[in-house]
Amino acid sequence: LAGCVAGLFGLGGGIVKGPLMIAMGINPSVASATSAVMILFTSFTATTSFAVFGLLDYNYAVICVTLGFFATLMGQLIMERLVE
């Protein structure tokens, strides 16, 4: 249901699913992790489709994966220090 509503309004599913899970009484940490896993599957499926149809620029993909990895690492380290 959340995916249909989000698709109708052009929103990412996380903007609907995250608050919906919290409203259902799910722990915010669990809701956040669940949304992240949903994004992982969506990204994996899109990347696989691009690779299968020969539309994936591997040089660009390596750069994006590397930047994404280090940005995630830095964000995690910064958040750990802020939470302490």
N, C-alpha and C positions, 0 to 999 in steps of 0.2 A: 504494500500500500504506500509506504513512504517513497519507494522508488518511482512509482507512478506519479505521485503528486509532485515530486522533485522534477521529474522529466517534463511534466506539463508546464511547469514554471521556469524551466531552464536552470534549476539549481543543482548544485552538487548534492549527492545523497547524504553526505555527512551533516549538512546544515539542517536536515530534517531528522535523520536517524539518531544523532547524538542527543539532542534535547528530548526526543521521544523516549529513548532508553532511560534517560535520567528521570523523566516524568513517570516512567513505569516502576521506578524505585531501584534501578540498577546502580550499583556503585559507580561514581564518575570515572574512576580509574579503569574499571572494566568496560564502561561505555567508550572511553577514549581508545583503549586497546582494540576493541571490536571494530570501531570505525577505521582504525589504521589497517587492520587485517583486510577489511573490505576494500580499501584503497589499493592494497597490495595485489589482490586478485584482479581488480579492474586494470591496474597498470600492466600486470603480467599478460593478461589477455590481449590488451591493445598492442603491446610490444611484440607478442607472438604473431598477431595478425600482420603487423607491418613487416616482420621478418619473413613470413611465409610468402607474402606478395612482393618481396624484393624492394620494399620502400624504405627499409631501415638503413640509415647512414651510420655505419659502424664506428667511424671516427668520431662523429658527433655524439653517438651513444656512449662511447668510452669517456668522453669529456663530461657529459651530463651525469653519468654514474659516479665518477670520481668526485665531482663537485658536490653532488647530493650526499655522498658518503661523508665527506669532511664537514659539510654544513650540518648534517645530522649529529655528527660526533661533537662538534663545537656547541651546538644547541643543547645537547644532553649535558655536557660538562657545565655550561653556564647555568642551566636550570638546577642542577644538583647543588651548585654553590649558593644560588638564590634561596633554595628551599631550606638549606641548613641554617 
